[in-house]
């Protein structure tokens, strides 16, 4: 691909490497194709090409050719390396003791019904809450959401704005982040007490207490484990840690060259979520980037905004300085494995493909949102966005 175009660019034709992909995809090759290049591509009679509309590109599974053993097709996926492999790769020394899954088995995971992004997102509904300085939301179900703000109380609302439940933090501090587990329990981080806590039957239990580190973001992942972002007391290091209960299972901190994956600025938020492909996505405001690693903790890509979003310097909310950077504040993913992140100071929500390509952004002011903060997507791909100052949660349809 032309080096002028990065993973953050919009999808371009693999043949002419110039035009934007709008229509077609060749399953056999596989290749993204613009409409004008379809005839040229299919003129090669030595292959039986299978060109389909771009939206249906995942409807059939064609095993890719192995890059190492060209005579073999890749029918397995190495979870440790996050790459497709053939049966010869599986038994090789390089993949010794690695974990594998069949590509066929991964198709219920990676190929949900295809949905198209709307040209213009629509404000579907608004939930009035009693919260002020509203930070974020987490979906308990398609009908109920937990909210939290700059106070000690977390509140559960239905879609009509009825207050169903209130839970106060054990310490009296405001929660740094909240999440809902697969079993429906509420989890929150307390930066003041350096703890991660879970609410079961309205009773708060301390699950994790950190030494020398402060917790920030938290999410509950498909395996049932928790992912927690944290920064060291002296602000020299930051990391993501996976916990099973109170047991530390994995630490994600450095890339393959030994460089830090995440910023360690005290004031920079680091919200986190798991994508459907099991990637771990962090909105690192201090680094001005969305940092995505695979399940094994290896860096896949950094998304640092898109050139078209550049604007004149503005007054940054956290640093109290002028800035023109992309500042991702919150993060979530949807049924299409798309990543959504809030650019708070620019009043924008960016939508990114699972491989880091820029898809679209939209101005939240068009959806009556002045200060968007946390994000949450329900099972129907409705986007819940709280307004920091008004305390309203806007429900937006973007697909």
C-alpha positions in Angstrom: 0.0 0.0 0.0 1.1 3.5 -0.7 3.0 4.8 2.4 1.0 8.1 2.1 -1.9 6.2 3.6 -1.7 4.9 7.1 -4.0 2.6 9.1 -5.8 5.7 10.2 -6.8 6.7 6.7 -10.1 5.7 5.1 -10.1 2.4 3.2 -8.6 2.6 -0.3 -8.6 0.3 -3.3 -5.8 -2.3 -3.1 -5.4 -2.3 -6.8 -5.1 1.4 -7.8 -4.2 2.4 -4.2 -5.9 5.7 -4.8 -9.7 5.7 -4.8 -11.8 5.2 -1.7 -13.4 1.8 -1.4 -17.2 2.2 -1.8 -18.5 -0.9 -3.5 -16.7 -4.2 -3.9 -14.5 -6.8 -2.3 -12.8 -9.9 -3.8 -13.2 -12.8 -1.3 -10.7 -15.0 -3.2 -7.7 -12.7 -3.2 -8.8 -10.9 -0.8 -8.8 -7.3 -1.9 -10.7 -4.1 -1.4 -11.8 -2.8 -4.8 -13.2 0.5 -6.0 -15.9 0.2 -8.7 -13.6 1.2 -11.5 -11.1 -1.6 -10.8 -13.5 -4.5 -10.7 -13.3 -5.2 -14.4 -9.5 -5.1 -14.5 -9.2 -7.3 -11.5 -11.6 -10.0 -12.8 -9.9 -10.1 -16.2 -7.3 -12.5 -14.9 -8.9 -15.8 -16.1 -6.5 -18.0 -14.2 -8.5 -17.4 -11.1 -12.2 -17.7 -10.3 -12.7 -14.4 -8.5 -15.6 -13.9 -6.2 -16.4 -10.2 -6.0 -19.2 -9.2 -3.7 -20.5 -5.9 -2.3 -18.2 -4.6 0.3 -20.8 -5.0 3.1 -20.9 -8.7 2.4 -17.1 -9.2 2.5 -17.3 -11.4 5.6 -20.2 -13.6 4.4 -17.9 -16.3 3.1 -14.7 -17.8 4.6 -11.7 -18.2 2.3 -8.5 -19.3 4.0 -5.6 -17.0 3.3 -2.3 -18.3 1.9 0.4 -18.8 4.5 3.2 -16.2 4.1 5.8 -18.6 5.3 4.7 -21.8 3.7 3.3 -20.6 0.4 1.9 -24.0 -0.6 -0.4 -24.1 2.5 -3.5 -22.2 3.5 -4.0 -20.7 7.0 -6.8 -22.5 8.8 -5.8 -21.6 12.3 -5.3 -18.4 14.3 -2.5 -18.0 16.8 -3.9 -16.1 19.8 -0.4 -15.3 21.2 0.8 -13.7 17.9 -2.6 -12.5 16.7 -1.9 -13.9 13.2 -3.3 -16.6 10.9 -1.2 -19.8 10.6 -1.1 -23.0 8.6 -0.7 -26.5 10.2 3.1 -26.4 9.5 3.4 -23.1 11.5 1.4 -24.7 14.4 4.1 -27.4 14.9 7.0 -25.1 14.3 9.4 -23.9 17.1 8.2 -20.3 16.6 4.7 -21.1 17.9 5.7 -23.6 20.5 3.3 -23.6 23.5 1.1 -21.0 21.8 -2.7 -21.1 21.8 -4.7 -21.6 18.6 -8.3 -21.4 17.4 -9.8 -22.5 14.2 -10.5 -19.6 11.8 -13.9 -21.2 11.2 -14.7 -21.0 14.9 -13.8 -17.3 15.0 -16.4 -16.4 12.2 -19.5 -16.3 14.9 -17.3 -13.9 16.8 -16.0 -11.7 14.0 -18.9 -11.7 11.6 -22.0 -10.2 13.1 -24.8 -9.0 10.8 -23.3 -6.2 8.8 -24.5 -2.7 9.7 -23.7 0.5 7.8 -22.8 3.8 9.4 -25.4 6.5 9.0 -24.5 9.6 7.1 -25.6 11.7 10.0 -26.0 10.3 13.5 -29.4 10.9 15.1 -30.4 11.9 18.6 -32.8 9.1 19.5 -33.7 9.9 23.1 -32.5 11.7 26.2 -32.4 10.5 29.8 -32.6 13.1 32.5 -30.5 12.2 35.5 -30.0 13.9 38.9 -26.2 13.7 38.4 -24.2 16.9 37.9 -20.7 16.8 36.4 -21.6 13.5 34.9 -18.6 11.4 33.9 -19.9 8.2 32.4 -22.4 5.4 31.9 -22.3 1.6 31.8 -25.1 -0.5 30.4 -26.6 -3.1 32.9 -29.0 -4.1 30.1 -30.7 -2.6 27.1 -33.2 -1.0 29.5 -31.0 0.1 32.4 -27.8 2.1 32.8 -25.5 2.9 35.7 -24.2 6.5 35.9 -21.5 8.2 37.9 -20.2 11.7 38.3 -18.1 14.0 40.5 -19.6 12.7 43.8 -19.8 9.5 45.8 -23.1 8.2 44.4 -23.5 5.8 41.5 -27.1 5.7 40.2 -29.1 3.2 38.2 -31.7 4.6 35.8 -34.1 3.1 33.3 -34.6 4.6 29.8 -37.5 6.7 31.1 -35.2 8.5 33.6 -36.6 6.7 36.7 -34.1 6.3 39.4 -34.0 2.6 40.4 -31.1 2.4 42.8 -28.3 4.5 44.4 -25.0 3.1 45.7 -22.5 5.2 47.6 -18.8 4.4 47.5 -17.4 2.9 50.6 -14.8 5.6 51.1 -17.0 8.6 50.2 -14.7 9.4 47.2 -16.1 9.7 43.7 -15.4 6.6 41.6 -12.8 6.9 38.9 -14.5 4.5 36.6 -17.3 1.9 36.6 -18.1 -1.3 34.7 -20.8 -4.0 34.8 -19.7 -7.7 35.0 -21.1 -10.5 32.9 -23.2 -11.5 36.0 -24.6 -8.0 36.3 -22.6 -6.8 39.3 -21.3 -3.2 39.5 -17.5 -2.7 39.7 -15.8 0.7 40.4 -12.3 2.0 40.9 -11.4 4.3 43.8 -8.2 6.2 43.1 -8.1 7.6 46.7 -8.1 4.3 48.4 -6.2 2.5 45.6 -8.9 -0.1 45.3 -11.1 -1.9 42.9 -14.5 -2.8 44.4 -17.6 -4.8 43.4 -21.2 -4.3 44.5 -23.0 -7.6 45.2 -26.6 -7.5 46.6 -26.1 -3.8 47.4 -23.0 -4.7 49.5 -19.6 -3.4 48.6 -16.7 -5.8 48.6 -13.0 -4.8 48.1 -11.6 -7.0 45.3 -8.2 -5.5 44.7 -6.0 -3.2 46.8 -2.9 -1.7 45.0 0.4 -0.9 46.6 2.4 2.0 45.0 -0.1 2.3 42.1 -3.4 4.1 41.6 -6.3 2.6 39.5 -8.0 4.5 36.7 -10.1 2.6 34.2 -11.8 -0.8 34.6 -13.7 -3.1 32.4 -15.1 -6.6 32.6 -14.1 -8.8 29.7 -15.6 -11.9 27.9 -13.6 -14.3 30.0 -15.0 -12.9 33.2 -11.7 -11.3 34.2 -11.2 -7.6 35.0 -8.8 -5.2 33.2 -7.5 -2.3 35.2 -5.4 0.7 34.0 -3.1 2.1 36.7 -0.4 4.7 37.2 2.5 4.5 39.6 2.7 7.0 42.5 5.7 8.8 41.1 4.0 9.0 37.7 6.9 7.3 36.0 5.0 4.2 34.8 1.6 3.0 33.8 0.2 -0.3 32.8 -2.8 -2.5 32.2 -3.3 -5.5 34.6 -5.7 -8.5 34.1 -7.2 -9.9 37.2 -9.2 -13.1 37.9 -10.9 -12.1 41.2 -8.0 -10.6 43.2 -5.3 -12.7 41.4 -3.1 -10.9 38.9 -2.9 -12.9 35.7 -1.2 -10.6 33.2 0.6 -7.3 33.0 0.7 -5.2 29.8 3.2 -2.3 30.0 5.9 -2.3 27.2 6.0 -2.9 23.5 8.4 -5.3 21.8 11.2 -2.7 21.9 10.8 -2.2 25.6 9.2 1.2 25.3 6.1 2.2 27.4 2.8 1.5 25.8 1.0 4.1 27.8 1.6 7.6 29.2 2.1 8.0 32.9 0.8 11.6 33.4 -1.0 11.9 36.7 -3.9 13.9 35.2 -4.4 11.8 32.1 -7.4 9.5 32.1 -7.0 5.9 30.8 -10.4 4.3 30.1 -10.3 0.8 28.7 -12.5 -1.8 27.0 -12.3 -5.2 25.2 -13.2 -5.5 21.5 -15.1 -8.4 20.1 -11.8 -9.7 18.5 -10.4 -9.7 22.1 -8.1 -6.7 21.5 -7.6 -4.5 24.5 -8.3 -0.8 23.7 -7.2 2.1 25.9 -8.1 5.8 25.4 -4.9 7.4 26.6 -5.5 11.1 26.9 -2.0 11.9 28.0 -0.5 10.2 24.9 -3.2 11.8 22.6 -3.8 8.3 21.3 -6.0 5.2 21.4 -3.6 2.3 22.1 -4.7 -1.1 21.0 -2.9 -4.4 21.9 -4.0 -8.0 21.2 -5.0 -10.5 23.8 -1.3 -11.4 24.4 -0.5 -7.7 25.1 1.4 -7.1 21.8 0.9 -3.6 20.2 -1.4 -3.7 17.2 -1.7 0.0 16.5 -2.0 3.5 17.8 -4.7 5.8 16.5 -3.7 9.5 16.9 -6.6 11.2 15.2 -7.1 12.1 11.6 -5.6 15.1 9.7 -9.0 16.4 8.8 -9.8 16.9 12.5 -6.9 19.4 13.0 -8.1 22.8 14.2 -6.9 25.9 15.9 -5.6 25.6 19.5 -8.2 25.3 22.2 -8.2 25.5 26.0 -7.6 22.0 27.3 -9.9 20.9 30.1 -7.4 18.9 32.1 -4.0 20.6 31.6 -5.5 24.1 31.6 -3.3 24.9 28.6 -4.0 25.6 24.9 -3.8 22.5 22.7 -4.7 21.3 19.2 -4.2 17.6 19.9 -6.5 14.7 19.6 -7.5 13.9 23.2 -9.4 10.6 23.5 -11.3 10.6 26.8 -13.5 7.6 26.8 -13.8 4.4 24.8 -16.2 1.6 23.8 -16.8 -0.9 21.0 -19.8 -2.2 19.1 -21.1 -5.3 17.4 -19.1 -4.6 14.3 -15.8 -4.4 16.3 -15.7 -0.7 15.6 -14.0 1.5 18.3 -15.7 4.7 19.4 -13.8 7.3 21.4 -14.7 10.8 22.7 -12.5 13.7 21.7 -13.8 15.9 24.6 -12.3 19.3 23.8 -13.2 19.0 20.1 -16.8 18.0 20.7 -16.3 14.9 18.5 -16.7 11.2 18.6 -14.4 9.2 16.4 -15.3 5.8 14.9 -12.3 3.6 14.1 -12.2 0.2 12.4 -10.8 -2.8 14.4 -7.5 -2.5 12.5 -7.0 1.1 13.2 -8.4 2.7 10.1 -10.3 6.0 10.4 -13.9 5.6 9.5 -15.7 8.7 10.6 -16.1 11.3 13.2 -19.2 13.4 14.1 -19.8 16.6 16.0 -21.7 15.9 19.1 -23.2 19.4 19.1 -25.4 18.2 16.2 -26.9 15.7 18.7 -27.4 18.3 21.4 -24.3 17.3 23.3 -22.0 20.1 24.4 -19.5 18.3 26.7 -19.5 14.5 25.9 -17.6 12.3 28.4 -18.0 8.6 28.9 -19.4 6.2 26.2 -21.4 3.0 26.3 -23.0 0.9 23.5 -25.8 -1.6 24.3 -26.5 -4.9 22.5 -28.5 -3.0 19.8 -25.7 -0.6 19.1 -27.4 2.4 20.6 -24.7 4.8 21.8 -25.2 6.3 25.3 -23.3 9.6 25.8 -23.5 11.7 29.0 -23.2 15.4 28.9 -20.7 16.5 31.6 -22.4 19.7 32.7 -26.1 19.1 32.0 -26.3 15.6 33.6 -28.3 14.3 30.6 -27.5 11.0 28.9 -28.2 11.2 25.2 -29.0 8.1 23.2 -27.6 8.3 19.7 -28.2 6.1 16.7 -25.1 6.0 14.4 -25.8 2.8 12.4 
